[in-house]
Amino acid sequence: MPSPVFDLQAEFSGSGAGWTSIWSDVRAAAPITIRYGINGTSVNDRVAGAGAMSFALDNSVMNSAGSAGYYSPDHANKRSGFELGIRCRLSATYSGSTFYKFFGTLAGIHPMAGQYRDRYTLCSTVDWMDEAARHPLNIVAVQTDKTGDQLIATIIGNMKRAPAASTLDVGKDTFPYAGDTWRDERTMALAAFQNIAMSEMGYIYVKGDSNTGGLLRFENRHTRITTTTPASTLNNTMVNLTARRMRSNVYNRFKVTAHPRTVDSGA
């Protein structure tokens, strides 16, 4: 059985100007780690936080350029374009198909100093949800008669950087008024996403895909319960399995307090 082929790429010439593989300079001294998606299984866990990927690049004369300091931004030998904010992605190719597991921007660079020491550079990247967590909404008008997907599109349009791609289910509810509690330059886009997800009872997160990676996904509240295709089949060949059922996650009774919006006749 063939093994997947991994590749780590970066945009050294700017967004949309082409991807360059840096896999040959990845150091195993600090293994690649990835974390993203929705953490938690409670009824309120519906929006993903900022995902992250970390990796190490060879900063010694043994790297692909044969140049010490190649991945030190302030070094005379620094690689052109290697700086905070460039986009990076990790892909896996198997049986001719490529899947982009992580897509994000470089948020941290930490060269390990010392001529006779480790000589590698620790890098950390964050996915698009970090952008949503740091962007304060700027003059978003109160929205009327909009569905969840339309509200999400409005928020994306208010941001400086859009996700690499997006797939938004049509919301199941049309909200007469939305965004009236959002405060200009104070409410972050991620908090607005949480409002939408809780009102729709849907999910908002970023995932990988076979096109670009970094796909922003909005699921309305019917998506998961109407999916009838099995995600996997268990045939007693797995090494380990955890199937936990907790009483704290079972709800038989709900109490709801509603505060309908009212509109004054005057301004």
Secondary structure, 3 states (H helix, E strand, C coil): CCCCEEEEEECCCCCCCCCEECHHHECCCCCCEEECCCCCCCCCCCECCCCEEEEEEECCCCCCCCCCCCCCCCCCCCCCCCCCCCEEEEEEEECCEEEEEEEEEEEEEEECCCCCCCCEEEEEEECHHHHHHHCECCCCCCEEEEEHHHHHHHHHHHCCCCCCEEEECCCCCEEEEECCCCCCCCCEHHHHHHHHHHHHCCEEEEECECCCCCEEEEECCCCCCCCCCCCCCCCCCCCCCCCCCCHHHCCCCCCCCCCCCCCCCCC
